[in-house]
Amino acid sequence: MAGKFSTEILDRVMAQERTQREQNRHKMLAAVFSALEKLSREISFEEAYIFGSLASPYLYFENSDIDIAFLGLKDEGFFQALAFLSRELEAEVDILQLESFARREKIMREGIKWKKKN
């Protein structure tokens, strides 16, 4: 009869990795909020919503892209915003304009909202 196989060490390592991923997610969220604040001084938009893996606990990895949806971002500011955020965050960034997005209610409901400070 075979003995029991313990996964205690593996479980501990996986829990540490999970905790580290969540800490990295919080750091990136803070960086995104800071970058959005800076961006709002250069480009006009009303609100932004962070969605995807960055908005979901324990799903963000260091090489994950950053998904941001904008409300009120005009077409002429789209590529400037994308370039600014990619450069500022040193990460792959995907942005979209909520006005032209079919599932905008879902993003607005489930995403993390950013609004410019007064």
Jmol script that loads the backbone (N, CA, C; Angstrom):
load data "model"
ATOM      1  N   MET A   1       0.845  -1.178   0.000  1.00  0.00           N
ATOM      2  CA  MET A   1       0.000   0.000   0.000  1.00  0.00           C
ATOM      3  C   MET A   1       0.890   1.240   0.000  1.00  0.00           C
ATOM      4  N   ALA A   2       0.586   2.145  -0.874  1.00  0.00           N
ATOM      5  CA  ALA A   2       1.387   3.365  -1.013  1.00  0.00           C
ATOM      6  C   ALA A   2       1.057   4.354   0.097  1.00  0.00           C
ATOM      7  N   GLY A   3       2.078   5.141   0.477  1.00  0.00           N
ATOM      8  CA  GLY A   3       1.880   6.158   1.494  1.00  0.00           C
ATOM      9  C   GLY A   3       1.189   7.394   0.920  1.00  0.00           C
ATOM     10  N   LYS A   4       0.703   8.218   1.796  1.00  0.00           N
ATOM     11  CA  LYS A   4       0.058   9.465   1.365  1.00  0.00           C
ATOM     12  C   LYS A   4       1.093  10.439   0.829  1.00  0.00           C
ATOM     13  N   PHE A   5       0.704  11.137  -0.212  1.00  0.00           N
ATOM     14  CA  PHE A   5       1.562  12.155  -0.818  1.00  0.00           C
ATOM     15  C   PHE A   5       1.127  13.519  -0.295  1.00  0.00           C
ATOM     16  N   SER A   6       2.045  14.248   0.306  1.00  0.00           N
ATOM     17  CA  SER A   6       1.725  15.558   0.872  1.00  0.00           C
ATOM     18  C   SER A   6       1.968  16.652  -0.156  1.00  0.00           C
ATOM     19  N   THR A   7       1.021  17.545  -0.285  1.00  0.00           N
ATOM     20  CA  THR A   7       1.167  18.701  -1.171  1.00  0.00           C
ATOM     21  C   THR A   7       1.354  19.984  -0.365  1.00  0.00           C
ATOM     22  N   GLU A   8       1.719  19.843   0.888  1.00  0.00           N
ATOM     23  CA  GLU A   8       1.852  20.998   1.780  1.00  0.00           C
ATOM     24  C   GLU A   8       2.829  22.043   1.247  1.00  0.00           C
ATOM     25  N   ILE A   9       3.992  21.629   0.775  1.00  0.00           N
ATOM     26  CA  ILE A   9       4.983  22.583   0.271  1.00  0.00           C
ATOM     27  C   ILE A   9       4.464  23.254  -0.994  1.00  0.00           C
ATOM     28  N   LEU A  10       3.923  22.476  -1.901  1.00  0.00           N
ATOM     29  CA  LEU A  10       3.352  23.026  -3.127  1.00  0.00           C
ATOM     30  C   LEU A  10       2.213  23.995  -2.817  1.00  0.00           C
ATOM     31  N   ASP A  11       1.355  23.630  -1.896  1.00  0.00           N
ATOM     32  CA  ASP A  11       0.238  24.500  -1.503  1.00  0.00           C
ATOM     33  C   ASP A  11       0.748  25.826  -0.934  1.00  0.00           C
ATOM     34  N   ARG A  12       1.793  25.753  -0.136  1.00  0.00           N
ATOM     35  CA  ARG A  12       2.366  26.958   0.468  1.00  0.00           C
ATOM     36  C   ARG A  12       2.981  27.867  -0.600  1.00  0.00           C
ATOM     37  N   VAL A  13       3.717  27.275  -1.547  1.00  0.00           N
ATOM     38  CA  VAL A  13       4.328  28.050  -2.627  1.00  0.00           C
ATOM     39  C   VAL A  13       3.243  28.694  -3.489  1.00  0.00           C
ATOM     40  N   MET A  14       2.206  27.950  -3.809  1.00  0.00           N
ATOM     41  CA  MET A  14       1.116  28.489  -4.630  1.00  0.00           C
ATOM     42  C   MET A  14       0.390  29.625  -3.906  1.00  0.00           C
ATOM     43  N   ALA A  15       0.216  29.487  -2.603  1.00  0.00           N
ATOM     44  CA  ALA A  15      -0.424  30.553  -1.823  1.00  0.00           C
ATOM     45  C   ALA A  15       0.455  31.803  -1.807  1.00  0.00           C
ATOM     46  N   GLN A  16       1.769  31.636  -1.696  1.00  0.00           N
ATOM     47  CA  GLN A  16       2.683  32.782  -1.724  1.00  0.00           C
ATOM     48  C   GLN A  16       2.640  33.475  -3.083  1.00  0.00           C
ATOM     49  N   GLU A  17       2.624  32.680  -4.148  1.00  0.00           N
ATOM     50  CA  GLU A  17       2.546  33.261  -5.493  1.00  0.00           C
ATOM     51  C   GLU A  17       1.241  34.013  -5.687  1.00  0.00           C
ATOM     52  N   ARG A  18       0.173  33.467  -5.195  1.00  0.00           N
ATOM     53  CA  ARG A  18      -1.150  34.112  -5.297  1.00  0.00           C
ATOM     54  C   ARG A  18      -1.150  35.448  -4.552  1.00  0.00           C
ATOM     55  N   THR A  19      -0.582  35.453  -3.361  1.00  0.00           N
ATOM     56  CA  THR A  19      -0.486  36.681  -2.565  1.00  0.00           C
ATOM     57  C   THR A  19       0.380  37.714  -3.282  1.00  0.00           C
ATOM     58  N   GLN A  20       1.496  37.265  -3.860  1.00  0.00           N
ATOM     59  CA  GLN A  20       2.381  38.182  -4.578  1.00  0.00           C
ATOM     60  C   GLN A  20       1.679  38.756  -5.809  1.00  0.00           C
ATOM     61  N   ARG A  21       0.934  37.933  -6.534  1.00  0.00           N
ATOM     62  CA  ARG A  21       0.188  38.424  -7.698  1.00  0.00           C
ATOM     63  C   ARG A  21      -0.812  39.494  -7.288  1.00  0.00           C
ATOM     64  N   GLU A  22      -1.466  39.285  -6.175  1.00  0.00           N
ATOM     65  CA  GLU A  22      -2.462  40.259  -5.716  1.00  0.00           C
ATOM     66  C   GLU A  22      -1.789  41.563  -5.287  1.00  0.00           C
ATOM     67  N   GLN A  23      -0.629  41.469  -4.657  1.00  0.00           N
ATOM     68  CA  GLN A  23       0.124  42.679  -4.311  1.00  0.00           C
ATOM     69  C   GLN A  23       0.548  43.425  -5.574  1.00  0.00           C
ATOM     70  N   ASN A  24       0.992  42.682  -6.582  1.00  0.00           N
ATOM     71  CA  ASN A  24       1.367  43.299  -7.863  1.00  0.00           C
ATOM     72  C   ASN A  24       0.163  43.954  -8.529  1.00  0.00           C
ATOM     73  N   ARG A  25      -0.984  43.341  -8.422  1.00  0.00           N
ATOM     74  CA  ARG A  25      -2.203  43.912  -8.995  1.00  0.00           C
ATOM     75  C   ARG A  25      -2.526  45.248  -8.333  1.00  0.00           C
ATOM     76  N   HIS A  26      -2.416  45.304  -7.019  1.00  0.00           N
ATOM     77  CA  HIS A  26      -2.697  46.554  -6.301  1.00  0.00           C
ATOM     78  C   HIS A  26      -1.692  47.644  -6.663  1.00  0.00           C
ATOM     79  N   LYS A  27      -0.427  47.272  -6.834  1.00  0.00           N
ATOM     80  CA  LYS A  27       0.585  48.252  -7.252  1.00  0.00           C
ATOM     81  C   LYS A  27       0.270  48.779  -8.648  1.00  0.00           C
ATOM     82  N   MET A  28      -0.119  47.883  -9.552  1.00  0.00           N
ATOM     83  CA  MET A  28      -0.432  48.315 -10.912  1.00  0.00           C
ATOM     84  C   MET A  28      -1.691  49.170 -10.923  1.00  0.00           C
ATOM     85  N   LEU A  29      -2.679  48.837 -10.122  1.00  0.00           N
ATOM     86  CA  LEU A  29      -3.884  49.674 -10.036  1.00  0.00           C
ATOM     87  C   LEU A  29      -3.525  51.088  -9.601  1.00  0.00           C
ATOM     88  N   ALA A  30      -2.663  51.200  -8.611  1.00  0.00           N
ATOM     89  CA  ALA A  30      -2.227  52.526  -8.151  1.00  0.00           C
ATOM     90  C   ALA A  30      -1.501  53.262  -9.275  1.00  0.00           C
ATOM     91  N   ALA A  31      -0.671  52.548 -10.021  1.00  0.00           N
ATOM     92  CA  ALA A  31       0.053  53.170 -11.135  1.00  0.00           C
ATOM     93  C   ALA A  31      -0.915  53.616 -12.232  1.00  0.00           C
ATOM     94  N   VAL A  32      -1.936  52.812 -12.503  1.00  0.00           N
ATOM     95  CA  VAL A  32      -2.931  53.175 -13.519  1.00  0.00           C
ATOM     96  C   VAL A  32      -3.702  54.413 -13.075  1.00  0.00           C
ATOM     97  N   PHE A  33      -4.120  54.462 -11.823  1.00  0.00           N
ATOM     98  CA  PHE A  33      -4.843  55.636 -11.325  1.00  0.00           C
ATOM     99  C   PHE A  33      -3.975  56.889 -11.430  1.00  0.00           C
ATOM    100  N   SER A  34      -2.708  56.771 -11.104  1.00  0.00           N
ATOM    101  CA  SER A  34      -1.788  57.903 -11.216  1.00  0.00           C
ATOM    102  C   SER A  34      -1.615  58.322 -12.681  1.00  0.00           C
ATOM    103  N   ALA A  35      -1.469  57.349 -13.568  1.00  0.00           N
ATOM    104  CA  ALA A  35      -1.298  57.649 -14.991  1.00  0.00           C
ATOM    105  C   ALA A  35      -2.554  58.300 -15.567  1.00  0.00           C
ATOM    106  N   LEU A  36      -3.725  57.841 -15.136  1.00  0.00           N
ATOM    107  CA  LEU A  36      -4.975  58.443 -15.612  1.00  0.00           C
ATOM    108  C   LEU A  36      -5.096  59.888 -15.130  1.00  0.00           C
ATOM    109  N   GLU A  37      -4.648  60.141 -13.919  1.00  0.00           N
ATOM    110  CA  GLU A  37      -4.677  61.515 -13.394  1.00  0.00           C
ATOM    111  C   GLU A  37      -3.778  62.408 -14.249  1.00  0.00           C
ATOM    112  N   LYS A  38      -2.582  61.940 -14.564  1.00  0.00           N
ATOM    113  CA  LYS A  38      -1.671  62.710 -15.416  1.00  0.00           C
ATOM    114  C   LYS A  38      -2.256  62.894 -16.812  1.00  0.00           C
ATOM    115  N   LEU A  39      -2.813  61.829 -17.354  1.00  0.00           N
ATOM    116  CA  LEU A  39      -3.396  61.888 -18.696  1.00  0.00           C
ATOM    117  C   LEU A  39      -4.529  62.899 -18.759  1.00  0.00           C
ATOM    118  N   SER A  40      -5.317  62.979 -17.691  1.00  0.00           N
ATOM    119  CA  SER A  40      -6.472  63.882 -17.686  1.00  0.00           C
ATOM    120  C   SER A  40      -6.069  65.353 -17.750  1.00  0.00           C
ATOM    121  N   ARG A  41      -4.815  65.648 -17.455  1.00  0.00           N
ATOM    122  CA  ARG A  41      -4.324  67.023 -17.566  1.00  0.00           C
ATOM    123  C   ARG A  41      -3.976  67.371 -19.013  1.00  0.00           C
ATOM    124  N   GLU A  42      -3.834  66.339 -19.847  1.00  0.00           N
ATOM    125  CA  GLU A  42      -3.428  66.558 -21.239  1.00  0.00           C
ATOM    126  C   GLU A  42      -4.534  66.271 -22.250  1.00  0.00           C
ATOM    127  N   ILE A  43      -5.401  65.333 -21.919  1.00  0.00           N
ATOM    128  CA  ILE A  43      -6.458  64.910 -22.837  1.00  0.00           C
ATOM    129  C   ILE A  43      -7.780  64.925 -22.083  1.00  0.00           C
ATOM    130  N   SER A  44      -8.805  65.414 -22.735  1.00  0.00           N
ATOM    131  CA  SER A  44     -10.116  65.503 -22.105  1.00  0.00           C
ATOM    132  C   SER A  44     -10.872  64.176 -22.196  1.00  0.00           C
ATOM    133  N   PHE A  45     -11.366  63.710 -21.058  1.00  0.00           N
ATOM    134  CA  PHE A  45     -12.286  62.569 -20.970  1.00  0.00           C
ATOM    135  C   PHE A  45     -13.008  62.666 -19.639  1.00  0.00           C
ATOM    136  N   GLU A  46     -14.173  62.049 -19.551  1.00  0.00           N
ATOM    137  CA  GLU A  46     -14.998  62.171 -18.348  1.00  0.00           C
ATOM    138  C   GLU A  46     -14.644  61.147 -17.271  1.00  0.00           C
ATOM    139  N   GLU A  47     -14.614  59.888 -17.675  1.00  0.00           N
ATOM    140  CA  GLU A  47     -14.370  58.796 -16.735  1.00  0.00           C
ATOM    141  C   GLU A  47     -13.564  57.712 -17.422  1.00  0.00           C
ATOM    142  N   ALA A  48     -12.982  56.844 -16.620  1.00  0.00           N
ATOM    143  CA  ALA A  48     -12.290  55.669 -17.140  1.00  0.00           C
ATOM    144  C   ALA A  48     -12.657  54.482 -16.260  1.00  0.00           C
ATOM    145  N   TYR A  49     -12.703  53.322 -16.875  1.00  0.00           N
ATOM    146  CA  TYR A  49     -13.013  52.084 -16.162  1.00  0.00           C
ATOM    147  C   TYR A  49     -11.921  51.064 -16.457  1.00  0.00           C
ATOM    148  N   ILE A  50     -11.330  50.544 -15.412  1.00  0.00           N
ATOM    149  CA  ILE A  50     -10.336  49.496 -15.547  1.00  0.00           C
ATOM    150  C   ILE A  50     -11.109  48.178 -15.488  1.00  0.00           C
ATOM    151  N   PHE A  51     -10.869  47.329 -16.476  1.00  0.00           N
ATOM    152  CA  PHE A  51     -11.596  46.063 -16.506  1.00  0.00           C
ATOM    153  C   PHE A  51     -10.633  44.941 -16.883  1.00  0.00           C
ATOM    154  N   GLY A  52     -11.143  43.750 -17.006  1.00  0.00           N
ATOM    155  CA  GLY A  52     -10.290  42.600 -17.332  1.00  0.00           C
ATOM    156  C   GLY A  52      -9.569  42.085 -16.100  1.00  0.00           C
ATOM    157  N   SER A  53      -8.416  41.460 -16.324  1.00  0.00           N
ATOM    158  CA  SER A  53      -7.707  40.794 -15.224  1.00  0.00           C
ATOM    159  C   SER A  53      -7.261  41.759 -14.124  1.00  0.00           C
ATOM    160  N   LEU A  54      -6.955  42.998 -14.472  1.00  0.00           N
ATOM    161  CA  LEU A  54      -6.522  43.957 -13.453  1.00  0.00           C
ATOM    162  C   LEU A  54      -7.654  44.319 -12.494  1.00  0.00           C
ATOM    163  N   ALA A  55      -8.880  44.192 -12.945  1.00  0.00           N
ATOM    164  CA  ALA A  55     -10.029  44.511 -12.098  1.00  0.00           C
ATOM    165  C   ALA A  55     -10.515  43.301 -11.299  1.00  0.00           C
ATOM    166  N   SER A  56      -9.883  42.158 -11.509  1.00  0.00           N
ATOM    167  CA  SER A  56     -10.342  40.916 -10.881  1.00  0.00           C
ATOM    168  C   SER A  56      -9.290  40.371  -9.921  1.00  0.00           C
ATOM    169  N   PRO A  57      -9.641  40.221  -8.665  1.00  0.00           N
ATOM    170  CA  PRO A  57      -8.680  39.689  -7.696  1.00  0.00           C
ATOM    171  C   PRO A  57      -8.095  38.350  -8.137  1.00  0.00           C
ATOM    172  N   TYR A  58      -6.789  38.223  -7.978  1.00  0.00           N
ATOM    173  CA  TYR A  58      -6.010  37.009  -8.221  1.00  0.00           C
ATOM    174  C   TYR A  58      -5.903  36.587  -9.685  1.00  0.00           C
ATOM    175  N   LEU A  59      -6.417  37.377 -10.618  1.00  0.00           N
ATOM    176  CA  LEU A  59      -6.338  37.005 -12.035  1.00  0.00           C
ATOM    177  C   LEU A  59      -5.259  37.774 -12.794  1.00  0.00           C
ATOM    178  N   TYR A  60      -4.697  38.810 -12.184  1.00  0.00           N
ATOM    179  CA  TYR A  60      -3.692  39.629 -12.847  1.00  0.00           C
ATOM    180  C   TYR A  60      -2.305  39.003 -12.690  1.00  0.00           C
ATOM    181  N   PHE A  61      -1.589  38.898 -13.818  1.00  0.00           N
ATOM    182  CA  PHE A  61      -0.205  38.447 -13.825  1.00  0.00           C
ATOM    183  C   PHE A  61       0.660  39.599 -14.308  1.00  0.00           C
ATOM    184  N   GLU A  62       1.945  39.567 -14.003  1.00  0.00           N
ATOM    185  CA  GLU A  62       2.833  40.663 -14.375  1.00  0.00           C
ATOM    186  C   GLU A  62       2.843  40.951 -15.866  1.00  0.00           C
ATOM    187  N   ASN A  63       2.631  39.939 -16.684  1.00  0.00           N
ATOM    188  CA  ASN A  63       2.651  40.147 -18.129  1.00  0.00           C
ATOM    189  C   ASN A  63       1.251  40.329 -18.719  1.00  0.00           C
ATOM    190  N   SER A  64       0.254  40.485 -17.863  1.00  0.00           N
ATOM    191  CA  SER A  64      -1.108  40.733 -18.350  1.00  0.00           C
ATOM    192  C   SER A  64      -1.196  42.114 -18.978  1.00  0.00           C
ATOM    193  N   ASP A  65      -2.069  42.244 -19.969  1.00  0.00           N
ATOM    194  CA  ASP A  65      -2.287  43.576 -20.521  1.00  0.00           C
ATOM    195  C   ASP A  65      -3.217  44.358 -19.595  1.00  0.00           C
ATOM    196  N   ILE A  66      -3.305  45.643 -19.835  1.00  0.00           N
ATOM    197  CA  ILE A  66      -4.135  46.516 -19.009  1.00  0.00           C
ATOM    198  C   ILE A  66      -5.264  47.036 -19.881  1.00  0.00           C
ATOM    199  N   ASP A  67      -6.479  46.763 -19.459  1.00  0.00           N
ATOM    200  CA  ASP A  67      -7.663  47.152 -20.223  1.00  0.00           C
ATOM    201  C   ASP A  67      -8.327  48.355 -19.567  1.00  0.00           C
ATOM    202  N   ILE A  68      -8.504  49.420 -20.357  1.00  0.00           N
ATOM    203  CA  ILE A  68      -9.115  50.646 -19.843  1.00  0.00           C
ATOM    204  C   ILE A  68     -10.161  51.121 -20.847  1.00  0.00           C
ATOM    205  N   ALA A  69     -11.353  51.384 -20.346  1.00  0.00           N
ATOM    206  CA  ALA A  69     -12.436  51.918 -21.175  1.00  0.00           C
ATOM    207  C   ALA A  69     -12.681  53.363 -20.773  1.00  0.00           C
ATOM    208  N   PHE A  70     -12.849  54.218 -21.772  1.00  0.00           N
ATOM    209  CA  PHE A  70     -13.038  55.647 -21.524  1.00  0.00           C
ATOM    210  C   PHE A  70     -14.447  56.091 -21.876  1.00  0.00           C
ATOM    211  N   LEU A  71     -14.954  56.982 -21.090  1.00  0.00           N
ATOM    212  CA  LEU A  71     -16.199  57.683 -21.394  1.00  0.00           C
ATOM    213  C   LEU A  71     -15.810  59.126 -21.684  1.00  0.00           C
ATOM    214  N   GLY A  72     -16.176  59.612 -22.859  1.00  0.00           N
ATOM    215  CA  GLY A  72     -15.888  60.996 -23.216  1.00  0.00           C
ATOM    216  C   GLY A  72     -14.546  61.227 -23.880  1.00  0.00           C
ATOM    217  N   LEU A  73     -13.838  60.168 -24.234  1.00  0.00           N
ATOM    218  CA  LEU A  73     -12.563  60.321 -24.945  1.00  0.00           C
ATOM    219  C   LEU A  73     -12.863  60.497 -26.432  1.00  0.00           C
ATOM    220  N   LYS A  74     -12.449  61.609 -26.966  1.00  0.00           N
ATOM    221  CA  LYS A  74     -12.707  61.904 -28.379  1.00  0.00           C
ATOM    222  C   LYS A  74     -11.751  61.128 -29.279  1.00  0.00           C
ATOM    223  N   ASP A  75     -12.172  60.923 -30.518  1.00  0.00           N
ATOM    224  CA  ASP A  75     -11.364  60.165 -31.474  1.00  0.00           C
ATOM    225  C   ASP A  75      -9.953  60.726 -31.616  1.00  0.00           C
ATOM    226  N   GLU A  76      -9.843  62.054 -31.652  1.00  0.00           N
ATOM    227  CA  GLU A  76      -8.528  62.649 -31.872  1.00  0.00           C
ATOM    228  C   GLU A  76      -7.568  62.443 -30.691  1.00  0.00           C
ATOM    229  N   GLY A  77      -8.073  62.068 -29.538  1.00  0.00           N
ATOM    230  CA  GLY A  77      -7.212  61.806 -28.387  1.00  0.00           C
ATOM    231  C   GLY A  77      -6.932  60.334 -28.158  1.00  0.00           C
ATOM    232  N   PHE A  78      -7.553  59.469 -28.960  1.00  0.00           N
ATOM    233  CA  PHE A  78      -7.460  58.018 -28.743  1.00  0.00           C
ATOM    234  C   PHE A  78      -6.017  57.508 -28.764  1.00  0.00           C
ATOM    235  N   PHE A  79      -5.311  57.747 -29.856  1.00  0.00           N
ATOM    236  CA  PHE A  79      -3.951  57.198 -29.983  1.00  0.00           C
ATOM    237  C   PHE A  79      -2.958  57.900 -29.064  1.00  0.00           C
ATOM    238  N   GLN A  80      -3.190  59.148 -28.798  1.00  0.00           N
ATOM    239  CA  GLN A  80      -2.334  59.865 -27.851  1.00  0.00           C
ATOM    240  C   GLN A  80      -2.500  59.261 -26.447  1.00  0.00           C
ATOM    241  N   ALA A  81      -3.747  58.954 -26.076  1.00  0.00           N
ATOM    242  CA  ALA A  81      -4.007  58.335 -24.769  1.00  0.00           C
ATOM    243  C   ALA A  81      -3.368  56.951 -24.694  1.00  0.00           C
ATOM    244  N   LEU A  82      -3.516  56.179 -25.753  1.00  0.00           N
ATOM    245  CA  LEU A  82      -2.938  54.832 -25.787  1.00  0.00           C
ATOM    246  C   LEU A  82      -1.417  54.884 -25.644  1.00  0.00           C
ATOM    247  N   ALA A  83      -0.779  55.759 -26.407  1.00  0.00           N
ATOM    248  CA  ALA A  83       0.678  55.884 -26.348  1.00  0.00           C
ATOM    249  C   ALA A  83       1.138  56.367 -24.973  1.00  0.00           C
ATOM    250  N   PHE A  84       0.449  57.363 -24.429  1.00  0.00           N
ATOM    251  CA  PHE A  84       0.809  57.909 -23.120  1.00  0.00           C
ATOM    252  C   PHE A  84       0.743  56.819 -22.047  1.00  0.00           C
ATOM    253  N   LEU A  85      -0.368  56.073 -22.008  1.00  0.00           N
ATOM    254  CA  LEU A  85      -0.544  55.046 -20.979  1.00  0.00           C
ATOM    255  C   LEU A  85       0.457  53.906 -21.140  1.00  0.00           C
ATOM    256  N   SER A  86       0.701  53.491 -22.366  1.00  0.00           N
ATOM    257  CA  SER A  86       1.680  52.417 -22.601  1.00  0.00           C
ATOM    258  C   SER A  86       3.067  52.839 -22.120  1.00  0.00           C
ATOM    259  N   ARG A  87       3.433  54.062 -22.420  1.00  0.00           N
ATOM    260  CA  ARG A  87       4.741  54.586 -22.021  1.00  0.00           C
ATOM    261  C   ARG A  87       4.813  54.762 -20.502  1.00  0.00           C
ATOM    262  N   GLU A  88       3.790  55.342 -19.928  1.00  0.00           N
ATOM    263  CA  GLU A  88       3.766  55.633 -18.495  1.00  0.00           C
ATOM    264  C   GLU A  88       3.766  54.351 -17.653  1.00  0.00           C
ATOM    265  N   LEU A  89       3.036  53.348 -18.107  1.00  0.00           N
ATOM    266  CA  LEU A  89       2.879  52.110 -17.336  1.00  0.00           C
ATOM    267  C   LEU A  89       3.891  51.035 -17.726  1.00  0.00           C
ATOM    268  N   GLU A  90       4.605  51.275 -18.827  1.00  0.00           N
ATOM    269  CA  GLU A  90       5.567  50.293 -19.334  1.00  0.00           C
ATOM    270  C   GLU A  90       4.929  48.913 -19.441  1.00  0.00           C
ATOM    271  N   ALA A  91       3.747  48.891 -20.055  1.00  0.00           N
ATOM    272  CA  ALA A  91       2.994  47.655 -20.208  1.00  0.00           C
ATOM    273  C   ALA A  91       2.140  47.749 -21.463  1.00  0.00           C
ATOM    274  N   GLU A  92       1.660  46.598 -21.912  1.00  0.00           N
ATOM    275  CA  GLU A  92       0.731  46.594 -23.034  1.00  0.00           C
ATOM    276  C   GLU A  92      -0.625  47.079 -22.528  1.00  0.00           C
ATOM    277  N   VAL A  93      -1.157  48.092 -23.199  1.00  0.00           N
ATOM    278  CA  VAL A  93      -2.415  48.700 -22.789  1.00  0.00           C
ATOM    279  C   VAL A  93      -3.404  48.606 -23.946  1.00  0.00           C
ATOM    280  N   ASP A  94      -4.616  48.190 -23.635  1.00  0.00           N
ATOM    281  CA  ASP A  94      -5.716  48.204 -24.600  1.00  0.00           C
ATOM    282  C   ASP A  94      -6.750  49.194 -24.095  1.00  0.00           C
ATOM    283  N   ILE A  95      -7.170  50.110 -24.966  1.00  0.00           N
ATOM    284  CA  ILE A  95      -8.204  51.064 -24.560  1.00  0.00           C
ATOM    285  C   ILE A  95      -9.366  50.993 -25.539  1.00  0.00           C
ATOM    286  N   LEU A  96     -10.513  51.430 -25.056  1.00  0.00           N
ATOM    287  CA  LEU A  96     -11.684  51.526 -25.920  1.00  0.00           C
ATOM    288  C   LEU A  96     -12.548  52.693 -25.473  1.00  0.00           C
ATOM    289  N   GLN A  97     -13.398  53.128 -26.384  1.00  0.00           N
ATOM    290  CA  GLN A  97     -14.325  54.220 -26.107  1.00  0.00           C
ATOM    291  C   GLN A  97     -15.697  53.606 -25.818  1.00  0.00           C
ATOM    292  N   LEU A  98     -16.195  53.858 -24.632  1.00  0.00           N
ATOM    293  CA  LEU A  98     -17.446  53.228 -24.207  1.00  0.00           C
ATOM    294  C   LEU A  98     -18.646  53.613 -25.063  1.00  0.00           C
ATOM    295  N   GLU A  99     -18.634  54.799 -25.608  1.00  0.00           N
ATOM    296  CA  GLU A  99     -19.781  55.253 -26.394  1.00  0.00           C
ATOM    297  C   GLU A  99     -20.038  54.339 -27.593  1.00  0.00           C
ATOM    298  N   SER A 100     -18.991  53.720 -28.111  1.00  0.00           N
ATOM    299  CA  SER A 100     -19.149  52.872 -29.293  1.00  0.00           C
ATOM    300  C   SER A 100     -18.986  51.393 -28.978  1.00  0.00           C
ATOM    301  N   PHE A 101     -19.114  51.021 -27.725  1.00  0.00           N
ATOM    302  CA  PHE A 101     -18.905  49.628 -27.323  1.00  0.00           C
ATOM    303  C   PHE A 101     -20.225  49.008 -26.891  1.00  0.00           C
ATOM    304  N   ALA A 102     -20.569  47.875 -27.481  1.00  0.00           N
ATOM    305  CA  ALA A 102     -21.870  47.236 -27.242  1.00  0.00           C
ATOM    306  C   ALA A 102     -22.066  46.797 -25.782  1.00  0.00           C
ATOM    307  N   ARG A 103     -21.013  46.342 -25.127  1.00  0.00           N
ATOM    308  CA  ARG A 103     -21.156  45.827 -23.754  1.00  0.00           C
ATOM    309  C   ARG A 103     -20.717  46.850 -22.709  1.00  0.00           C
ATOM    310  N   ARG A 104     -20.983  48.110 -22.962  1.00  0.00           N
ATOM    311  CA  ARG A 104     -20.492  49.147 -22.047  1.00  0.00           C
ATOM    312  C   ARG A 104     -21.118  49.066 -20.662  1.00  0.00           C
ATOM    313  N   GLU A 105     -22.380  48.670 -20.561  1.00  0.00           N
ATOM    314  CA  GLU A 105     -23.013  48.572 -19.236  1.00  0.00           C
ATOM    315  C   GLU A 105     -22.285  47.567 -18.351  1.00  0.00           C
ATOM    316  N   LYS A 106     -21.848  46.452 -18.944  1.00  0.00           N
ATOM    317  CA  LYS A 106     -21.122  45.430 -18.186  1.00  0.00           C
ATOM    318  C   LYS A 106     -19.805  45.991 -17.650  1.00  0.00           C
ATOM    319  N   ILE A 107     -19.074  46.714 -18.497  1.00  0.00           N
ATOM    320  CA  ILE A 107     -17.803  47.303 -18.055  1.00  0.00           C
ATOM    321  C   ILE A 107     -18.047  48.352 -16.978  1.00  0.00           C
ATOM    322  N   MET A 108     -19.064  49.167 -17.159  1.00  0.00           N
ATOM    323  CA  MET A 108     -19.354  50.212 -16.172  1.00  0.00           C
ATOM    324  C   MET A 108     -19.828  49.610 -14.844  1.00  0.00           C
ATOM    325  N   ARG A 109     -20.465  48.479 -14.906  1.00  0.00           N
ATOM    326  CA  ARG A 109     -20.968  47.818 -13.698  1.00  0.00           C
ATOM    327  C   ARG A 109     -19.857  47.045 -12.980  1.00  0.00           C
ATOM    328  N   GLU A 110     -19.004  46.347 -13.757  1.00  0.00           N
ATOM    329  CA  GLU A 110     -18.027  45.444 -13.161  1.00  0.00           C
ATOM    330  C   GLU A 110     -16.612  46.013 -13.080  1.00  0.00           C
ATOM    331  N   GLY A 111     -16.347  47.064 -13.846  1.00  0.00           N
ATOM    332  CA  GLY A 111     -15.000  47.637 -13.850  1.00  0.00           C
ATOM    333  C   GLY A 111     -14.745  48.520 -12.639  1.00  0.00           C
ATOM    334  N   ILE A 112     -13.503  48.909 -12.497  1.00  0.00           N
ATOM    335  CA  ILE A 112     -13.103  49.816 -11.420  1.00  0.00           C
ATOM    336  C   ILE A 112     -13.121  51.228 -11.996  1.00  0.00           C
ATOM    337  N   LYS A 113     -13.968  52.062 -11.441  1.00  0.00           N
ATOM    338  CA  LYS A 113     -14.183  53.405 -11.979  1.00  0.00           C
ATOM    339  C   LYS A 113     -13.108  54.380 -11.503  1.00  0.00           C
ATOM    340  N   TRP A 114     -12.641  55.188 -12.456  1.00  0.00           N
ATOM    341  CA  TRP A 114     -11.753  56.311 -12.142  1.00  0.00           C
ATOM    342  C   TRP A 114     -12.448  57.579 -12.606  1.00  0.00           C
ATOM    343  N   LYS A 115     -12.438  58.566 -11.760  1.00  0.00           N
ATOM    344  CA  LYS A 115     -13.017  59.867 -12.106  1.00  0.00           C
ATOM    345  C   LYS A 115     -12.038  60.936 -11.649  1.00  0.00           C
ATOM    346  N   LYS A 116     -11.878  61.944 -12.476  1.00  0.00           N
ATOM    347  CA  LYS A 116     -10.935  63.021 -12.183  1.00  0.00           C
ATOM    348  C   LYS A 116     -11.282  63.706 -10.862  1.00  0.00           C
ATOM    349  N   LYS A 117     -10.227  63.981 -10.098  1.00  0.00           N
ATOM    350  CA  LYS A 117     -10.421  64.723  -8.845  1.00  0.00           C
ATOM    351  C   LYS A 117     -10.705  66.177  -9.172  1.00  0.00           C
ATOM    352  N   ASN A 118     -11.561  66.791  -8.387  1.00  0.00           N
ATOM    353  CA  ASN A 118     -11.914  68.206  -8.646  1.00  0.00           C
ATOM    354  C   ASN A 118     -10.842  69.153  -8.234  1.00  0.00           C
TER     355      ASN A 118
END
end "model"
wireframe off; spacefill off
backbone 0.3
color backbone group
